[in-house]
Amino acid sequence: MTQADERRDTFHFSDSVEPGASRKLTKEMERAATIERIDVRIYRGCEFALEVQPFKDVEPDDETERRVPLLTYRGRDYVAGDGDRFSFPVAREVRSGRSIGVEVTNTADDFAYDFNVSVVVEYAGGLSRVLRGWL
């Protein structure tokens, strides 16, 4: 493992979702990091029946939900496609002990469909890197 590999990691979430069902996959972060990129692959044939929602968990309080979307959507509150690959640049912090994940819903009546979501995180600087970017 090189030094560059120690500063960056990719978490893969993939599965099959039965018709009319949802699947939620998560990974608890062992240390603070910055989410750099989210890659979504939706395989040909599902005809926009999969609704993909990457998220992170945060400490709940009176004003926020426990689960926060990692993407800003326009129109819908999810990613959908048919034989598509999407790559979203992201700069979102995630704290140690919190989870990142994806929830995928299959709105089809007849077939199960597969998905693959990769989340690239950078450990170098973690939360402080995001804060410096805001300042």
C-alpha positions in Angstrom: 0.0 0.0 0.0 1.4 3.4 -1.0 1.1 6.5 1.0 -1.4 7.8 -1.5 -3.5 4.6 -0.9 -3.5 5.3 2.9 -5.0 8.8 2.4 -7.8 7.6 0.1 -10.3 4.8 0.1 -13.2 3.6 -2.0 -16.2 1.9 -0.5 -18.4 -0.2 -2.9 -22.0 -0.8 -2.3 -23.7 -3.2 -4.8 -26.6 -5.6 -4.6 -29.8 -6.7 -6.3 -33.1 -5.2 -5.3 -36.3 -7.3 -5.7 -39.4 -5.7 -7.3 -41.2 -3.4 -5.0 -38.5 -3.6 -2.4 -35.7 -1.3 -1.0 -32.2 -2.2 0.0 -30.0 -0.1 2.4 -26.3 -0.7 2.7 -24.0 1.2 5.1 -20.4 1.4 6.1 -19.3 2.9 9.5 -16.3 5.2 9.1 -13.3 4.3 11.3 -11.9 7.8 11.1 -12.9 11.3 9.9 -12.8 11.8 6.2 -14.0 14.0 3.3 -16.3 12.3 0.7 -14.7 13.3 -2.7 -16.7 11.5 -5.3 -19.7 9.2 -5.7 -20.0 6.9 -8.7 -23.4 5.4 -9.5 -23.8 2.5 -12.0 -27.3 1.5 -13.1 -27.4 -1.4 -15.5 -29.3 -1.6 -18.8 -32.8 -2.9 -18.6 -34.2 -1.4 -15.4 -35.7 1.6 -17.4 -35.5 4.1 -14.5 -37.1 1.7 -12.0 -34.2 2.0 -9.5 -34.1 5.0 -7.2 -30.6 5.5 -5.8 -30.0 7.7 -2.8 -26.5 8.0 -1.3 -26.5 9.4 2.3 -24.5 9.9 5.5 -25.7 9.7 9.1 -25.2 12.7 11.4 -25.8 13.3 15.1 -29.5 14.2 15.2 -30.7 17.3 16.9 -33.9 19.4 16.9 -33.3 20.9 13.4 -31.8 18.0 11.4 -32.6 14.5 10.5 -30.3 11.6 11.3 -29.8 10.8 7.6 -28.5 13.5 5.2 -28.4 13.2 1.4 -24.9 13.4 -0.1 -26.1 14.8 -3.4 -28.1 17.9 -4.3 -31.0 16.9 -6.6 -32.9 18.8 -9.1 -36.4 17.6 -9.9 -36.3 14.2 -8.2 -34.9 13.2 -4.8 -32.8 10.3 -6.2 -30.6 9.2 -9.1 -32.2 7.0 -11.8 -31.2 5.7 -15.2 -31.0 2.8 -17.6 -27.6 1.6 -18.6 -26.0 4.7 -17.2 -22.9 5.6 -15.2 -22.8 8.8 -13.2 -19.9 10.4 -11.4 -20.6 13.2 -8.9 -17.9 15.4 -7.4 -18.7 15.8 -3.7 -17.0 17.7 -0.8 -18.8 16.5 2.3 -17.3 15.7 5.6 -18.1 12.5 7.5 -17.0 12.0 11.1 -15.5 9.0 12.7 -18.1 6.5 13.9 -20.8 7.8 11.6 -22.0 5.8 8.6 -22.2 6.4 4.9 -24.4 4.4 2.7 -27.0 4.1 -0.1 -30.6 3.3 -0.2 -32.0 1.9 -3.4 -35.7 1.3 -4.2 -36.9 -0.8 -7.0 -40.3 0.5 -8.3 -40.7 -2.2 -10.9 -43.5 -4.8 -10.6 -41.7 -7.8 -12.2 -37.9 -7.8 -12.1 -35.0 -7.5 -9.7 -32.3 -5.1 -10.7 -28.6 -4.7 -9.8 -26.8 -1.5 -8.8 -23.3 -0.4 -7.9 -22.3 2.7 -6.0 -18.7 3.6 -5.1 -17.9 6.3 -2.6 -14.4 7.7 -2.7 -13.2 9.3 0.6 -10.0 11.2 1.4 -8.5 10.9 4.9 -5.8 13.6 4.6 -7.2 16.6 6.5 -10.6 15.0 7.0 -13.1 17.5 8.5 -10.5 20.3 8.7 -10.0 20.2 4.9 -13.7 20.9 4.3 -13.7 23.7 6.9 -10.6 25.4 5.3 -12.4 25.2 1.9 -15.4 27.1 3.3 -13.2 29.8 4.8 
